[in-house]
Amino acid sequence: MKPEIIDRDSGHHMWTAAECAEYAGMARGTFTSYAGRDRAPKPSARLHGLTLWDAEVIKEWKKGRDRTLKSDR
């Protein structure tokens, strides 16, 4: 089973830190460290102790991050 959380207002999927990290190709701890140091988007919501990020925001962040990493080579 793989439950999904979808924001009713925006219709966007909400991801946990683990899902964000998987999408970004990094460890969960690395992603949460980035988020804590403002190197990743701020969480969009907290639900019953679960910190969530808007999947669309994470996708845009990763696109920008990929462009930056590519230009640094």
All heavy atoms as TSV, in Angstrom:
chain	resi	resn	atom	element	x	y	z
A	1	MET	N	N	0.850	-1.179	0.000
A	1	MET	CA	C	0.000	0.000	0.000
A	1	MET	C	C	0.893	1.238	0.000
A	1	MET	O	O	1.896	1.294	0.699
A	1	MET	CB	C	-0.882	-0.009	1.248
A	1	MET	CG	C	-1.664	1.257	1.388
A	1	MET	SD	S	-3.183	1.167	2.323
A	1	MET	CE	C	-2.670	1.118	3.986
A	2	LYS	N	N	0.522	2.223	-0.816
A	2	LYS	CA	C	1.272	3.474	-0.876
A	2	LYS	C	C	0.268	4.635	-0.842
A	2	LYS	O	O	-0.165	5.127	-1.884
A	2	LYS	CB	C	2.130	3.527	-2.132
A	2	LYS	CG	C	2.994	4.751	-2.152
A	2	LYS	CD	C	4.069	4.651	-3.180
A	2	LYS	CE	C	4.696	5.982	-3.294
A	2	LYS	NZ	N	5.998	6.195	-3.131
A	3	PRO	N	N	-0.098	5.079	0.354
A	3	PRO	CA	C	-1.076	6.169	0.458
A	3	PRO	C	C	-0.507	7.487	-0.059
A	3	PRO	O	O	0.706	7.704	-0.031
A	3	PRO	CB	C	-1.379	6.253	1.952
A	3	PRO	CG	C	-0.236	5.586	2.621
A	3	PRO	CD	C	0.354	4.612	1.652
A	4	GLU	N	N	-1.393	8.351	-0.537
A	4	GLU	CA	C	-1.008	9.672	-1.028
A	4	GLU	C	C	-1.774	10.736	-0.264
A	4	GLU	O	O	-2.923	10.534	0.097
A	4	GLU	CB	C	-1.335	9.798	-2.518
A	4	GLU	CG	C	-0.547	8.880	-3.402
A	4	GLU	CD	C	-0.878	9.069	-4.873
A	4	GLU	OE1	O	-1.225	10.191	-5.269
A	4	GLU	OE2	O	-0.794	8.084	-5.606
A	5	ILE	N	N	-1.118	11.872	-0.061
A	5	ILE	CA	C	-1.771	13.016	0.575
A	5	ILE	C	C	-1.889	14.092	-0.495
A	5	ILE	O	O	-0.888	14.478	-1.109
A	5	ILE	CB	C	-0.959	13.524	1.781
A	5	ILE	CG1	C	-0.832	12.422	2.827
A	5	ILE	CG2	C	-1.612	14.773	2.377
A	5	ILE	CD1	C	0.122	12.738	3.956
A	6	ILE	N	N	-3.105	14.553	-0.730
A	6	ILE	CA	C	-3.356	15.568	-1.747
A	6	ILE	C	C	-4.055	16.752	-1.082
A	6	ILE	O	O	-5.050	16.584	-0.372
A	6	ILE	CB	C	-4.212	15.009	-2.896
A	6	ILE	CG1	C	-3.486	13.821	-3.540
A	6	ILE	CG2	C	-4.532	16.100	-3.922
A	6	ILE	CD1	C	-4.282	13.065	-4.561
A	7	ASP	N	N	-3.514	17.943	-1.313
A	7	ASP	CA	C	-4.102	19.165	-0.772
A	7	ASP	C	C	-5.424	19.437	-1.485
A	7	ASP	O	O	-5.459	19.505	-2.717
A	7	ASP	CB	C	-3.136	20.338	-0.960
A	7	ASP	CG	C	-3.730	21.632	-0.470
A	7	ASP	OD1	O	-4.035	21.714	0.734
A	7	ASP	OD2	O	-3.877	22.547	-1.292
A	8	ARG	N	N	-6.490	19.575	-0.747
A	8	ARG	CA	C	-7.813	19.812	-1.350
A	8	ARG	C	C	-7.882	21.142	-2.092
A	8	ARG	O	O	-8.547	21.252	-3.107
A	8	ARG	CB	C	-8.897	19.789	-0.277
A	8	ARG	CG	C	-9.222	18.431	0.216
A	8	ARG	CD	C	-10.394	18.484	1.174
A	8	ARG	NE	N	-10.540	17.197	1.821
A	8	ARG	CZ	C	-11.175	17.010	2.957
A	8	ARG	NH1	N	-11.732	18.036	3.573
A	8	ARG	NH2	N	-11.263	15.817	3.482
A	9	ASP	N	N	-7.214	22.173	-1.570
A	9	ASP	CA	C	-7.295	23.495	-2.180
A	9	ASP	C	C	-6.567	23.567	-3.521
A	9	ASP	O	O	-7.098	24.072	-4.495
A	9	ASP	CB	C	-6.737	24.564	-1.241
A	9	ASP	CG	C	-7.575	24.737	0.005
A	9	ASP	OD1	O	-8.786	24.468	-0.042
A	9	ASP	OD2	O	-7.006	25.150	1.035
A	10	SER	N	N	-5.346	23.062	-3.563
A	10	SER	CA	C	-4.532	23.184	-4.785
A	10	SER	C	C	-4.607	21.950	-5.681
A	10	SER	O	O	-4.287	22.026	-6.867
A	10	SER	CB	C	-3.068	23.429	-4.404
A	10	SER	OG	O	-2.518	22.277	-3.780
A	11	GLY	N	N	-4.962	20.812	-5.097
A	11	GLY	CA	C	-4.947	19.563	-5.848
A	11	GLY	C	C	-3.544	18.989	-5.971
A	11	GLY	O	O	-3.337	17.974	-6.623
A	12	HIS	N	N	-2.562	19.628	-5.326
A	12	HIS	CA	C	-1.177	19.174	-5.394
A	12	HIS	C	C	-0.932	18.028	-4.421
A	12	HIS	O	O	-1.488	18.008	-3.324
A	12	HIS	CB	C	-0.211	20.308	-5.038
A	12	HIS	CG	C	-0.181	21.402	-6.036
A	12	HIS	ND1	N	0.687	22.457	-5.935
A	12	HIS	CD2	C	-0.887	21.631	-7.169
A	12	HIS	CE1	C	0.504	23.284	-6.950
A	12	HIS	NE2	N	-0.457	22.800	-7.707
A	13	HIS	N	N	-0.066	17.128	-4.819
A	13	HIS	CA	C	0.382	16.066	-3.928
A	13	HIS	C	C	1.296	16.677	-2.885
A	13	HIS	O	O	2.064	17.595	-3.174
A	13	HIS	CB	C	1.155	14.996	-4.704
A	13	HIS	CG	C	0.280	14.169	-5.573
A	13	HIS	ND1	N	0.036	12.844	-5.326
A	13	HIS	CD2	C	-0.423	14.465	-6.678
A	13	HIS	CE1	C	-0.779	12.367	-6.249
A	13	HIS	NE2	N	-1.066	13.337	-7.080
A	14	MET	N	N	1.222	16.163	-1.688
A	14	MET	CA	C	2.083	16.587	-0.592
A	14	MET	C	C	3.012	15.429	-0.290
A	14	MET	O	O	2.569	14.282	-0.170
A	14	MET	CB	C	1.243	16.956	0.635
A	14	MET	CG	C	0.202	18.047	0.373
A	14	MET	SD	S	0.910	19.605	-0.177
A	14	MET	CE	C	1.646	20.169	1.340
A	15	TRP	N	N	4.307	15.722	-0.196
A	15	TRP	CA	C	5.314	14.694	0.010
A	15	TRP	C	C	5.972	14.810	1.366
A	15	TRP	O	O	6.190	15.907	1.872
A	15	TRP	CB	C	6.405	14.801	-1.048
A	15	TRP	CG	C	6.014	14.342	-2.416
A	15	TRP	CD1	C	4.888	13.668	-2.779
A	15	TRP	CD2	C	6.764	14.523	-3.617
A	15	TRP	NE1	N	4.902	13.418	-4.130
A	15	TRP	CE2	C	6.036	13.928	-4.663
A	15	TRP	CE3	C	7.979	15.130	-3.895
A	15	TRP	CZ2	C	6.494	13.921	-5.975
A	15	TRP	CZ3	C	8.440	15.131	-5.200
A	15	TRP	CH2	C	7.698	14.523	-6.231
A	16	THR	N	N	6.331	13.661	1.911
A	16	THR	CA	C	7.127	13.615	3.132
A	16	THR	C	C	8.588	13.910	2.771
A	16	THR	O	O	8.955	13.916	1.589
A	16	THR	CB	C	7.062	12.222	3.776
A	16	THR	OG1	O	7.637	11.277	2.857
A	16	THR	CG2	C	5.629	11.826	4.127
A	17	ALA	N	N	9.427	14.095	3.786
A	17	ALA	CA	C	10.853	14.318	3.544
A	17	ALA	C	C	11.465	13.140	2.791
A	17	ALA	O	O	12.293	13.326	1.898
A	17	ALA	CB	C	11.586	14.544	4.861
A	18	ALA	N	N	11.048	11.936	3.121
A	18	ALA	CA	C	11.577	10.749	2.442
A	18	ALA	C	C	11.218	10.758	0.959
A	18	ALA	O	O	12.049	10.426	0.097
A	18	ALA	CB	C	11.060	9.480	3.110
A	19	GLU	N	N	9.992	11.155	0.632
A	19	GLU	CA	C	9.574	11.218	-0.776
A	19	GLU	C	C	10.310	12.331	-1.521
A	19	GLU	O	O	10.712	12.145	-2.677
A	19	GLU	CB	C	8.059	11.412	-0.864
A	19	GLU	CG	C	7.278	10.195	-0.408
A	19	GLU	CD	C	5.800	10.464	-0.231
A	19	GLU	OE1	O	5.432	11.490	0.377
A	19	GLU	OE2	O	5.007	9.630	-0.717
A	20	CYS	N	N	10.492	13.462	-0.866
A	20	CYS	CA	C	11.245	14.562	-1.478
A	20	CYS	C	C	12.678	14.134	-1.756
A	20	CYS	O	O	13.218	14.388	-2.838
A	20	CYS	CB	C	11.250	15.785	-0.555
A	20	CYS	SG	S	9.646	16.556	-0.308
A	21	ALA	N	N	13.284	13.485	-0.777
A	21	ALA	CA	C	14.663	13.032	-0.915
A	21	ALA	C	C	14.791	12.020	-2.045
A	21	ALA	O	O	15.720	12.102	-2.860
A	21	ALA	CB	C	15.144	12.421	0.391
A	22	GLU	N	N	13.871	11.089	-2.114
A	22	GLU	CA	C	13.910	10.084	-3.179
A	22	GLU	C	C	13.816	10.753	-4.550
A	22	GLU	O	O	14.586	10.449	-5.456
A	22	GLU	CB	C	12.764	9.083	-3.001
A	22	GLU	CG	C	12.755	7.996	-4.046
A	22	GLU	CD	C	11.625	7.002	-3.866
A	22	GLU	OE1	O	11.033	6.921	-2.773
A	22	GLU	OE2	O	11.330	6.290	-4.849
A	23	TYR	N	N	12.895	11.697	-4.683
A	23	TYR	CA	C	12.727	12.408	-5.951
A	23	TYR	C	C	13.998	13.177	-6.315
A	23	TYR	O	O	14.410	13.216	-7.479
A	23	TYR	CB	C	11.533	13.363	-5.873
A	23	TYR	CG	C	11.286	14.081	-7.170
A	23	TYR	CD1	C	10.594	13.459	-8.202
A	23	TYR	CD2	C	11.758	15.366	-7.375
A	23	TYR	CE1	C	10.386	14.093	-9.410
A	23	TYR	CE2	C	11.558	16.014	-8.582
A	23	TYR	CZ	C	10.862	15.379	-9.589
A	23	TYR	OH	O	10.656	16.024	-10.786
A	24	ALA	N	N	14.631	13.785	-5.316
A	24	ALA	CA	C	15.824	14.595	-5.556
A	24	ALA	C	C	17.095	13.755	-5.681
A	24	ALA	O	O	18.153	14.290	-6.012
A	24	ALA	CB	C	15.996	15.617	-4.427
A	25	GLY	N	N	16.989	12.457	-5.394
A	25	GLY	CA	C	18.151	11.582	-5.521
A	25	GLY	C	C	19.162	11.757	-4.408
A	25	GLY	O	O	20.370	11.726	-4.641
A	26	MET	N	N	18.665	11.945	-3.203
A	26	MET	CA	C	19.556	12.126	-2.058
A	26	MET	C	C	18.979	11.396	-0.851
A	26	MET	O	O	17.834	10.953	-0.883
A	26	MET	CB	C	19.755	13.611	-1.748
A	26	MET	CG	C	18.499	14.354	-1.362
A	26	MET	SD	S	18.729	16.133	-1.029
A	26	MET	CE	C	19.197	16.764	-2.608
A	27	ALA	N	N	19.765	11.290	0.188
A	27	ALA	CA	C	19.309	10.670	1.434
A	27	ALA	C	C	18.316	11.590	2.138
A	27	ALA	O	O	18.380	12.820	1.994
A	27	ALA	CB	C	20.496	10.388	2.347
A	28	ARG	N	N	17.431	10.995	2.906
A	28	ARG	CA	C	16.438	11.768	3.637
A	28	ARG	C	C	17.119	12.774	4.563
A	28	ARG	O	O	16.716	13.935	4.654
A	28	ARG	CB	C	15.535	10.830	4.447
A	28	ARG	CG	C	14.473	11.558	5.244
A	28	ARG	CD	C	13.777	10.589	6.225
A	28	ARG	NE	N	12.898	11.293	7.104
A	28	ARG	CZ	C	13.294	11.969	8.197
A	28	ARG	NH1	N	14.565	12.043	8.506
A	28	ARG	NH2	N	12.420	12.596	8.957
A	29	GLY	N	N	18.157	12.357	5.246
A	29	GLY	CA	C	18.876	13.244	6.156
A	29	GLY	C	C	19.496	14.429	5.440
A	29	GLY	O	O	19.532	15.536	5.977
A	30	THR	N	N	19.972	14.198	4.228
A	30	THR	CA	C	20.548	15.292	3.440
A	30	THR	C	C	19.452	16.294	3.087
A	30	THR	O	O	19.640	17.507	3.239
A	30	THR	CB	C	21.203	14.751	2.149
A	30	THR	OG1	O	22.214	13.814	2.514
A	30	THR	CG2	C	21.780	15.871	1.306
A	31	PHE	N	N	18.304	15.781	2.660
A	31	PHE	CA	C	17.200	16.686	2.304
A	31	PHE	C	C	16.751	17.499	3.511
A	31	PHE	O	O	16.587	18.716	3.417
A	31	PHE	CB	C	16.011	15.918	1.712
A	31	PHE	CG	C	14.859	16.827	1.422
A	31	PHE	CD1	C	14.859	17.626	0.286
A	31	PHE	CD2	C	13.797	16.933	2.303
A	31	PHE	CE1	C	13.819	18.515	0.042
A	31	PHE	CE2	C	12.753	17.813	2.060
A	31	PHE	CZ	C	12.760	18.598	0.927
A	32	THR	N	N	16.562	16.852	4.656
A	32	THR	CA	C	16.098	17.605	5.826
A	32	THR	C	C	17.156	18.588	6.312
A	32	THR	O	O	16.821	19.672	6.787
A	32	THR	CB	C	15.657	16.667	6.976
A	32	THR	OG1	O	16.726	15.786	7.310
A	32	THR	CG2	C	14.424	15.868	6.587
A	33	SER	N	N	18.421	18.228	6.132
A	33	SER	CA	C	19.497	19.171	6.468
A	33	SER	C	C	19.433	20.383	5.548
A	33	SER	O	O	19.554	21.531	6.004
A	33	SER	CB	C	20.848	18.474	6.353
A	33	SER	OG	O	21.893	19.380	6.588
A	34	TYR	N	N	19.248	20.156	4.260
A	34	TYR	CA	C	19.110	21.264	3.305
A	34	TYR	C	C	17.925	22.139	3.684
A	34	TYR	O	O	18.028	23.368	3.684
A	34	TYR	CB	C	18.906	20.731	1.894
A	34	TYR	CG	C	20.147	20.309	1.160
A	34	TYR	CD1	C	21.358	20.064	1.797
A	34	TYR	CD2	C	20.115	20.126	-0.214
A	34	TYR	CE1	C	22.482	19.676	1.103
A	34	TYR	CE2	C	21.233	19.731	-0.925
A	34	TYR	CZ	C	22.417	19.508	-0.256
A	34	TYR	OH	O	23.526	19.115	-0.956
A	35	ALA	N	N	16.801	21.514	3.978
A	35	ALA	CA	C	15.594	22.286	4.319
A	35	ALA	C	C	15.824	23.107	5.587
A	35	ALA	O	O	15.385	24.253	5.672
A	35	ALA	CB	C	14.408	21.346	4.485
A	36	GLY	N	N	16.532	22.543	6.536
A	36	GLY	CA	C	16.807	23.252	7.785
A	36	GLY	C	C	17.757	24.414	7.619
A	36	GLY	O	O	17.792	25.326	8.442
A	37	ARG	N	N	18.553	24.398	6.544
A	37	ARG	CA	C	19.514	25.469	6.279
A	37	ARG	C	C	19.071	26.349	5.100
A	37	ARG	O	O	19.884	27.058	4.514
A	37	ARG	CB	C	20.898	24.875	6.001
A	37	ARG	CG	C	21.494	24.221	7.245
A	37	ARG	CD	C	22.864	23.643	7.000
A	37	ARG	NE	N	22.740	22.460	6.156
A	37	ARG	CZ	C	23.606	22.100	5.199
A	37	ARG	NH1	N	24.673	22.822	4.967
A	37	ARG	NH2	N	23.411	21.023	4.494
A	38	ASP	N	N	17.799	26.290	4.755
A	38	ASP	CA	C	17.210	27.095	3.666
A	38	ASP	C	C	17.847	26.804	2.307
A	38	ASP	O	O	17.922	27.684	1.459
A	38	ASP	CB	C	17.277	28.588	3.980
A	38	ASP	CG	C	16.422	28.960	5.174
A	38	ASP	OD1	O	15.380	28.306	5.387
A	38	ASP	OD2	O	16.789	29.888	5.898
A	39	ARG	N	N	18.336	25.596	2.104
A	39	ARG	CA	C	18.881	25.196	0.804
A	39	ARG	C	C	17.863	24.358	0.034
A	39	ARG	O	O	18.131	23.916	-1.076
A	39	ARG	CB	C	20.183	24.421	0.995
A	39	ARG	CG	C	21.281	25.319	1.565
A	39	ARG	CD	C	22.591	24.604	1.725
A	39	ARG	NE	N	23.102	24.147	0.429
A	39	ARG	CZ	C	24.047	23.236	0.286
A	39	ARG	NH1	N	24.587	22.678	1.355
A	39	ARG	NH2	N	24.465	22.888	-0.907
A	40	ALA	N	N	16.715	24.117	0.647
A	40	ALA	CA	C	15.585	23.425	0.035
A	40	ALA	C	C	14.330	24.188	0.455
A	40	ALA	O	O	14.376	24.981	1.402
A	40	ALA	CB	C	15.511	21.974	0.501
A	41	PRO	N	N	13.226	23.974	-0.249
A	41	PRO	CA	C	12.001	24.697	0.116
A	41	PRO	C	C	11.556	24.435	1.550
A	41	PRO	O	O	11.826	23.379	2.122
A	41	PRO	CB	C	10.966	24.131	-0.872
A	41	PRO	CG	C	11.754	23.638	-2.027
A	41	PRO	CD	C	13.040	23.130	-1.429
A	42	LYS	N	N	10.891	25.425	2.101
A	42	LYS	CA	C	10.305	25.281	3.428
A	42	LYS	C	C	9.119	24.323	3.328
A	42	LYS	O	O	8.467	24.249	2.289
A	42	LYS	CB	C	9.801	26.633	3.933
A	42	LYS	CG	C	10.903	27.647	4.136
A	42	LYS	CD	C	11.034	27.942	5.595
A	42	LYS	CE	C	12.059	29.022	5.822
A	42	LYS	NZ	N	13.214	28.571	6.525
A	43	PRO	N	N	8.823	23.601	4.390
A	43	PRO	CA	C	7.645	22.723	4.378
A	43	PRO	C	C	6.380	23.532	4.119
A	43	PRO	O	O	6.287	24.706	4.487
A	43	PRO	CB	C	7.620	22.130	5.782
A	43	PRO	CG	C	8.983	22.326	6.325
A	43	PRO	CD	C	9.542	23.544	5.661
A	44	SER	N	N	5.419	22.889	3.481
A	44	SER	CA	C	4.155	23.547	3.167
A	44	SER	C	C	3.105	23.328	4.242
A	44	SER	O	O	2.175	24.113	4.371
A	44	SER	CB	C	3.608	23.024	1.838
A	44	SER	OG	O	4.517	23.315	0.809
A	45	ALA	N	N	3.235	22.219	4.984
A	45	ALA	CA	C	2.212	21.894	5.986
A	45	ALA	C	C	2.751	20.905	7.001
A	45	ALA	O	O	3.757	20.233	6.757
A	45	ALA	CB	C	0.989	21.296	5.287
A	46	ARG	N	N	2.059	20.859	8.104
A	46	ARG	CA	C	2.306	19.823	9.109
A	46	ARG	C	C	0.945	19.193	9.397
A	46	ARG	O	O	-0.037	19.889	9.608
A	46	ARG	CB	C	2.897	20.420	10.376
A	46	ARG	CG	C	4.234	21.071	10.118
A	46	ARG	CD	C	4.991	21.372	11.399
A	46	ARG	NE	N	6.085	22.294	11.188
A	46	ARG	CZ	C	7.246	21.994	10.623
A	46	ARG	NH1	N	7.452	20.782	10.193
A	46	ARG	NH2	N	8.182	22.894	10.473
A	47	LEU	N	N	0.925	17.870	9.380
A	47	LEU	CA	C	-0.331	17.144	9.558
A	47	LEU	C	C	-0.100	15.991	10.520
A	47	LEU	O	O	0.654	15.058	10.199
A	47	LEU	CB	C	-0.828	16.628	8.204
A	47	LEU	CG	C	-2.091	15.791	8.187
A	47	LEU	CD1	C	-3.290	16.653	8.588
A	47	LEU	CD2	C	-2.318	15.200	6.808
A	48	HIS	N	N	-0.685	16.073	11.698
A	48	HIS	CA	C	-0.567	15.009	12.700
A	48	HIS	C	C	0.896	14.619	12.935
A	48	HIS	O	O	1.251	13.437	12.935
A	48	HIS	CB	C	-1.381	13.780	12.304
A	48	HIS	CG	C	-2.826	14.070	12.083
A	48	HIS	ND1	N	-3.685	14.385	13.114
A	48	HIS	CD2	C	-3.566	14.118	10.944
A	48	HIS	CE1	C	-4.884	14.599	12.627
A	48	HIS	NE2	N	-4.848	14.452	11.315
A	49	GLY	N	N	1.763	15.611	13.068
A	49	GLY	CA	C	3.170	15.365	13.334
A	49	GLY	C	C	4.008	15.059	12.098
A	49	GLY	O	O	5.203	14.840	12.195
A	50	LEU	N	N	3.381	15.054	10.943
A	50	LEU	CA	C	4.073	14.764	9.690
A	50	LEU	C	C	4.365	16.072	8.972
A	50	LEU	O	O	3.468	16.887	8.764
A	50	LEU	CB	C	3.162	13.891	8.821
A	50	LEU	CG	C	3.748	13.131	7.664
A	50	LEU	CD1	C	4.815	12.165	8.140
A	50	LEU	CD2	C	2.649	12.350	6.957
A	51	THR	N	N	5.619	16.297	8.618
A	51	THR	CA	C	6.007	17.492	7.875
A	51	THR	C	C	5.872	17.180	6.396
A	51	THR	O	O	6.346	16.143	5.926
A	51	THR	CB	C	7.453	17.891	8.212
A	51	THR	OG1	O	7.542	18.078	9.630
A	51	THR	CG2	C	7.843	19.176	7.510
A	52	LEU	N	N	5.230	18.096	5.653
A	52	LEU	CA	C	4.929	17.852	4.241
A	52	LEU	C	C	5.386	19.013	3.361
A	52	LEU	O	O	5.326	20.172	3.756
A	52	LEU	CB	C	3.418	17.657	4.062
A	52	LEU	CG	C	2.801	16.506	4.843
A	52	LEU	CD1	C	1.284	16.606	4.824
A	52	LEU	CD2	C	3.264	15.168	4.279
A	53	TRP	N	N	5.791	18.658	2.159
A	53	TRP	CA	C	6.188	19.625	1.150
A	53	TRP	C	C	5.288	19.462	-0.057
A	53	TRP	O	O	4.892	18.348	-0.409
A	53	TRP	CB	C	7.636	19.390	0.713
A	53	TRP	CG	C	8.663	19.834	1.686
A	53	TRP	CD1	C	9.376	20.998	1.643
A	53	TRP	CD2	C	9.128	19.142	2.848
A	53	TRP	NE1	N	10.245	21.068	2.702
A	53	TRP	CE2	C	10.111	19.936	3.465
A	53	TRP	CE3	C	8.799	17.921	3.448
A	53	TRP	CZ2	C	10.767	19.562	4.620
A	53	TRP	CZ3	C	9.451	17.541	4.603
A	53	TRP	CH2	C	10.428	18.364	5.177
A	54	ASP	N	N	4.993	20.576	-0.717
A	54	ASP	CA	C	4.216	20.554	-1.950
A	54	ASP	C	C	5.088	19.930	-3.045
A	54	ASP	O	O	6.181	20.426	-3.339
A	54	ASP	CB	C	3.815	21.983	-2.314
A	54	ASP	CG	C	2.928	22.076	-3.531
A	54	ASP	OD1	O	3.188	21.378	-4.537
A	54	ASP	OD2	O	1.984	22.878	-3.500
A	55	ALA	N	N	4.619	18.864	-3.656
A	55	ALA	CA	C	5.399	18.150	-4.675
A	55	ALA	C	C	5.768	19.062	-5.842
A	55	ALA	O	O	6.879	18.955	-6.386
A	55	ALA	CB	C	4.622	16.933	-5.178
A	56	GLU	N	N	4.890	19.967	-6.225
A	56	GLU	CA	C	5.178	20.870	-7.347
A	56	GLU	C	C	6.336	21.811	-6.998
A	56	GLU	O	O	7.174	22.114	-7.842
A	56	GLU	CB	C	3.930	21.660	-7.747
A	56	GLU	CG	C	2.797	20.789	-8.268
A	56	GLU	CD	C	3.205	19.916	-9.437
A	56	GLU	OE1	O	3.853	20.430	-10.377
A	56	GLU	OE2	O	2.873	18.717	-9.427
A	57	VAL	N	N	6.378	22.268	-5.767
A	57	VAL	CA	C	7.456	23.142	-5.318
A	57	VAL	C	C	8.779	22.374	-5.329
A	57	VAL	O	O	9.812	22.898	-5.769
A	57	VAL	CB	C	7.145	23.714	-3.910
A	57	VAL	CG1	C	8.337	24.456	-3.339
A	57	VAL	CG2	C	5.917	24.614	-3.960
A	58	ILE	N	N	8.743	21.132	-4.884
A	58	ILE	CA	C	9.953	20.305	-4.874
A	58	ILE	C	C	10.429	20.037	-6.296
A	58	ILE	O	O	11.637	20.098	-6.582
A	58	ILE	CB	C	9.711	18.981	-4.111
A	58	ILE	CG1	C	9.425	19.264	-2.633
A	58	ILE	CG2	C	10.886	18.017	-4.277
A	58	ILE	CD1	C	10.560	19.982	-1.893
A	59	LYS	N	N	9.521	19.776	-7.204
A	59	LYS	CA	C	9.903	19.530	-8.603
A	59	LYS	C	C	10.579	20.753	-9.216
A	59	LYS	O	O	11.592	20.631	-9.907
A	59	LYS	CB	C	8.677	19.130	-9.425
A	59	LYS	CG	C	8.163	17.748	-9.077
A	59	LYS	CD	C	6.865	17.439	-9.820
A	59	LYS	CE	C	6.295	16.106	-9.384
A	59	LYS	NZ	N	5.021	15.815	-10.059
A	60	GLU	N	N	10.055	21.941	-8.949
A	60	GLU	CA	C	10.666	23.180	-9.457
A	60	GLU	C	C	12.029	23.419	-8.814
A	60	GLU	O	O	12.975	23.829	-9.478
A	60	GLU	CB	C	9.743	24.374	-9.218
A	60	GLU	CG	C	8.548	24.407	-10.140
A	60	GLU	CD	C	8.945	24.448	-11.610
A	60	GLU	OE1	O	9.820	25.249	-11.989
A	60	GLU	OE2	O	8.366	23.650	-12.387
A	61	TRP	N	N	12.128	23.161	-7.515
A	61	TRP	CA	C	13.405	23.308	-6.812
A	61	TRP	C	C	14.447	22.382	-7.426
A	61	TRP	O	O	15.575	22.791	-7.674
A	61	TRP	CB	C	13.193	23.010	-5.329
A	61	TRP	CG	C	14.457	22.849	-4.553
A	61	TRP	CD1	C	15.326	23.837	-4.164
A	61	TRP	CD2	C	15.022	21.633	-4.066
A	61	TRP	NE1	N	16.378	23.301	-3.464
A	61	TRP	CE2	C	16.219	21.942	-3.394
A	61	TRP	CE3	C	14.619	20.300	-4.128
A	61	TRP	CZ2	C	17.004	20.977	-2.785
A	61	TRP	CZ3	C	15.409	19.339	-3.524
A	61	TRP	CH2	C	16.581	19.681	-2.868
A	62	LYS	N	N	14.063	21.143	-7.694
A	62	LYS	CA	C	15.009	20.177	-8.265
A	62	LYS	C	C	15.445	20.601	-9.666
A	62	LYS	O	O	16.624	20.494	-10.004
A	62	LYS	CB	C	14.416	18.777	-8.309
A	62	LYS	CG	C	15.429	17.745	-8.824
A	62	LYS	CD	C	14.865	16.353	-8.837
A	62	LYS	CE	C	15.866	15.322	-9.303
A	62	LYS	NZ	N	16.450	15.536	-10.609
A	63	LYS	N	N	14.523	21.124	-10.468
A	63	LYS	CA	C	14.897	21.619	-11.810
A	63	LYS	C	C	15.959	22.704	-11.695
A	63	LYS	O	O	16.959	22.697	-12.404
A	63	LYS	CB	C	13.676	22.185	-12.546
A	63	LYS	CG	C	12.789	21.167	-13.157
A	63	LYS	CD	C	11.665	21.881	-13.898
A	63	LYS	CE	C	10.538	20.953	-14.214
A	63	LYS	NZ	N	9.397	21.659	-14.819
A	64	GLY	N	N	15.742	23.660	-10.805
A	64	GLY	CA	C	16.703	24.740	-10.600
A	64	GLY	C	C	18.023	24.223	-10.064
A	64	GLY	O	O	19.097	24.668	-10.482
A	65	ARG	N	N	17.946	23.269	-9.167
A	65	ARG	CA	C	19.154	22.681	-8.589
A	65	ARG	C	C	19.936	21.924	-9.661
A	65	ARG	O	O	21.153	22.026	-9.732
A	65	ARG	CB	C	18.738	21.743	-7.452
A	65	ARG	CG	C	19.870	21.200	-6.658
A	65	ARG	CD	C	19.307	20.461	-5.429
A	65	ARG	NE	N	20.404	19.961	-4.653
A	65	ARG	CZ	C	21.026	18.805	-4.863
A	65	ARG	NH1	N	20.624	18.013	-5.817
A	65	ARG	NH2	N	22.033	18.441	-4.108
A	66	ASP	N	N	19.228	21.184	-10.508
A	66	ASP	CA	C	19.895	20.447	-11.582
A	66	ASP	C	C	20.590	21.388	-12.543
A	66	ASP	O	O	21.719	21.128	-12.980
A	66	ASP	CB	C	18.892	19.577	-12.353
A	66	ASP	CG	C	18.391	18.379	-11.539
A	66	ASP	OD1	O	18.992	18.071	-10.486
A	66	ASP	OD2	O	17.398	17.753	-11.973
A	67	ARG	N	N	19.932	22.520	-12.871
A	67	ARG	CA	C	20.553	23.507	-13.775
A	67	ARG	C	C	21.816	24.074	-13.136
A	67	ARG	O	O	22.840	24.245	-13.798
A	67	ARG	CB	C	19.568	24.629	-14.100
A	67	ARG	CG	C	18.554	24.281	-15.160
A	67	ARG	CD	C	17.791	25.501	-15.639
A	67	ARG	NE	N	17.009	26.138	-14.599
A	67	ARG	CZ	C	15.751	25.824	-14.292
A	67	ARG	NH1	N	15.138	24.866	-14.948
A	67	ARG	NH2	N	15.114	26.465	-13.352
A	68	THR	N	N	21.736	24.382	-11.846
A	68	THR	CA	C	22.892	24.947	-11.135
A	68	THR	C	C	24.048	23.947	-11.096
A	68	THR	O	O	25.184	24.304	-11.363
A	68	THR	CB	C	22.492	25.347	-9.697
A	68	THR	OG1	O	21.455	26.312	-9.757
A	68	THR	CG2	C	23.677	25.911	-8.936
A	69	LEU	N	N	23.731	22.710	-10.761
A	69	LEU	CA	C	24.783	21.681	-10.694
A	69	LEU	C	C	25.403	21.445	-12.068
A	69	LEU	O	O	26.603	21.254	-12.182
A	69	LEU	CB	C	24.213	20.377	-10.137
A	69	LEU	CG	C	23.799	20.393	-8.666
A	69	LEU	CD1	C	23.129	19.079	-8.289
A	69	LEU	CD2	C	24.978	20.672	-7.760
A	70	LYS	N	N	24.574	21.473	-13.098
A	70	LYS	CA	C	25.069	21.255	-14.466
A	70	LYS	C	C	25.984	22.397	-14.902
A	70	LYS	O	O	27.017	22.180	-15.526
A	70	LYS	CB	C	23.889	21.126	-15.425
A	70	LYS	CG	C	24.242	20.628	-16.770
A	70	LYS	CD	C	22.996	20.398	-17.609
A	70	LYS	CE	C	23.325	19.767	-18.926
A	70	LYS	NZ	N	22.145	19.495	-19.715
A	71	SER	N	N	25.639	23.631	-14.545
A	71	SER	CA	C	26.449	24.785	-14.968
A	71	SER	C	C	27.766	24.878	-14.188
A	71	SER	O	O	28.707	25.513	-14.636
A	71	SER	CB	C	25.661	26.082	-14.834
A	71	SER	OG	O	25.446	26.394	-13.469
A	72	ASP	N	N	27.815	24.222	-13.016
A	72	ASP	CA	C	29.044	24.224	-12.207
A	72	ASP	C	C	30.095	23.264	-12.753
A	72	ASP	O	O	31.244	23.306	-12.347
A	72	ASP	CB	C	28.740	23.835	-10.754
A	72	ASP	CG	C	28.040	24.949	-9.992
A	72	ASP	OD1	O	28.029	26.090	-10.500
A	72	ASP	OD2	O	27.500	24.675	-8.918
A	73	ARG	N	N	29.713	22.418	-13.667
A	73	ARG	CA	C	30.662	21.416	-14.201
A	73	ARG	C	C	31.577	21.999	-15.239
A	73	ARG	O	O	31.480	22.924	-15.862
A	73	ARG	CB	C	29.896	20.258	-14.838
A	73	ARG	CG	C	29.181	19.459	-13.788
A	73	ARG	CD	C	28.464	18.291	-14.408
A	73	ARG	NE	N	27.671	17.669	-13.364
A	73	ARG	CZ	C	26.661	16.885	-13.594
A	73	ARG	NH1	N	26.301	16.594	-14.810
A	73	ARG	NH2	N	25.987	16.355	-12.624
